Amino acid sequence: MPVSIPESVFDKYFDVIDSTFDIFGVTCQLVHIRLEEIPYDPNNNMPDSNDINIHRRHDDQFDRSEKSYKEIETLNDIKLKVYWDHKSFVKIGNIAVPENTIQTIGMMKDLQKVLRAKQLIVHKDIKKYKVMRFEREGEHFPMGLRQTRYFGCFWKRVG
């Protein structure tokens, strides 16, 4: 005999979990990159980037086809639950995570913004003391009942 769970149980669950983002979540900043064309100087010292994968470069300025470009960072706020201690991580199989790794839990509605971001600045409210930058490590994973409303990610420290 199948068990039928009323929809109100799921609604209550989502209400409670959503409220934990206000209680335990911190405001983080997603770092997105946009390219801006700058005046071209044929005698400049910038490297040419004729590679199709310009996102794999490590320079913030480059030349391409007699045009010069500069990366401009834009910051977007996002509320995430951040777990710093490996013992607090939500268990996802038997994985080994390197030192200086954090786990974040976010709302699925914000997933596309997270996937497009180059980096994450954790805890915007303490930036005046220390800016902690992270890059996504591996793929995101769905979480919670029905696995449609929340996701988790691991991040490695880069700065």
N, C-alpha and C positions, 0 to 999 in steps of 0.2 A: 504494500500500500504506500503510494508516494506521499511525502510530507508536503503540505502546502503552507508556505510562509507568507503571511499577509504583507502587502506592500508597505504598510505603515511601519513595520519593523525595519525595513531598509531605509525609509525616510528618516526615522529616529536615529539610526546608526550614522547616516550621512550628516545629520544636524550636529550630532555630538562630535564627530571627527572634524567637521568644518570649524567648529568652535575652538578646537585645539590649535588651529593655525593662529588665532588671535591671542591665545594664552601662551603657547610655547614657540610660535614662529618668530622669526626675525626678518627684518627687511634687508634683503640682499640686492645687489645690482648686477644685472647681466651686461656684459661688455659686447656690444655689436660694433662691427667695423664697416665703414663706408669709405669708398675711394673718392678723392677729390683731385681734380686735375690742377696742377700747378704750372707756372711758366716753365717752358722747356729751355734748357741751356745745353747745347751740344758739347760743351767743355766741362759739364758737371762731373762729379765723381760717383754718381749713383749707378748701381749695377743694372744691366739690362735684364728684363724678365720676359722672355719670349715663351716661357713655359705656359701650357694651357692651365695648369693648376697653380694659379698665383696665390691661392690661400695657403700654400705650403711654404711660402717664403718666410724669411726671418727678418727682413728689413721692412721698415715702415715707409720707405720711399723707394721708387724704382722708375725706370724708363721703359717705355714700350712704344715701338713704332713712332719715334720722334715726338713722343708726348711723355710728360713726367706726371707721376701720381704720388699722392701721399695718403696714408691711412689716417682716418679720423675716427676716434673712439666716441661712441654714443652710449650712455648709460641708461638702463631702464630698470626701475624698481620692481621687485617681485618678493612676495612673502613666502618663505620656505621654513620648514622645520629642519634644523641642522644638528647632526649628531657627530660629535668630535671623537668619542671613545669607541674603539672597535667593539667593546663588549655591549654597547648600546645599539649597534647596527641591527637592522632587520635582517634576519638570516635568509640569504638567497643561495641555497645550495652550499657547497663546500668550497668557498673561494678564499684565496689568500690576497689580502690587500696590502700594498706597501705602506710604509710610514708616511705620515703627513697626509693621509687620505681621510676625507670626510664623506658622510652620506647625507643626502638631502632628500626630503619628501616634499612633493609639491602637488598642486592641483592639475589634473589632466588638461584643463583649459589653457594652461600656461606652457604645455609641453613644447609646442612648436617654437615659442620664443626661446626656450632653453636649448633646444636642438640647434637653432641658428646662431646662438651666442658663441663667441670665441673664448670668453672667460667668464668667471663669476667672482665678484668681489663680495666676500662674506661679511655680513653684519655692518651695514652702512653706518649705524649709530656709533661705532667705535673707530671709524676711519681716521679720526684726528689723532689717534694713538698709534695705529698700525693698520696698513692696508694689506689684506690677505687675499691674494689672487689664486684661483684654482682653474684648472681645465678639466673638462669631463673625461672620465676614465671609463671606457667601455660603453655599453648600451644602457639605456634606461630600462626599467622594468615596471609593469603595472602592479598595483597593490590594492589591498582592501577587498571588501565584499564586491563581487561582480567584476572586480579589476577594471573598472571603467572610469573611476573618478579621481584616483590618485596614482602617482608614479614615484619611483625612487631613482636616484642616480648616485654614482660614486664620482668623486672629484679628487684630483691630485694637486698638490701645492706647486705653484710655479713662481710665486713671488710674494 
